[in-house]
Amino acid sequence: MKGYPAWFVRALLGALLLVFVSGCLLAPTTLVMRFEMALAWRLPGAGRVVTAAMHAATGFVLLMMLGALWSVHMRAGWRKRRQRGSGATLGIMLLLLAASAVAIYYAGEDALGSGAALVHLVVGLTLLLPFGWHWVHARRASRKAAVPREPAFAAANTVSARAEAN
């Protein structure tokens, strides 16, 4: 991505991976605590606290990175009309994750908190689809743009080609 330090994309992907994995590890506990489901496995107490802290801290880092993406990447892509659908979907889903995270922390154990937890789980799991779409199509477009194409008529219009024809 142009306009960012070389480490930014790796850090962004690492943070996304870390928040996704930690969220998947916390999902069984959420289902047990919020929705009283009987599941065979969930993180033990100490591991749960560390994982939840890591998930929250990485979420804050991702929000900062989202701000950095907004300032260059998202605005430039929108102006150039590139991948608007997947980009807008990702942006909306990330904002929905942030809003539902705040609701989880502050709404408590009532229906609003459980609803926010369910929204957070569903949106967090389904974020992989538009992200994968966005990433794959961006890679294809950059590879396509990197291949130099010479027009078919270029050889016929050169001085040497005209001299050989005479």
Secondary structure, DSSP 8 states (H G I E B T S, - for coil): -TTS-TTHHHHHHHHHHHHHHHHHHHHHHHHHHHH----S----HHHHHHHHHHHHHHHHHHHHHHHHHIIIIIHHHHHTT-SHHHHHHHHHHHHHHHHHHHHHHHHTTSHHHHHHHHHHHHHHHHTHHHHHHHHHHHHHHHHHHHS----TTTGGGSHHHHHHH-
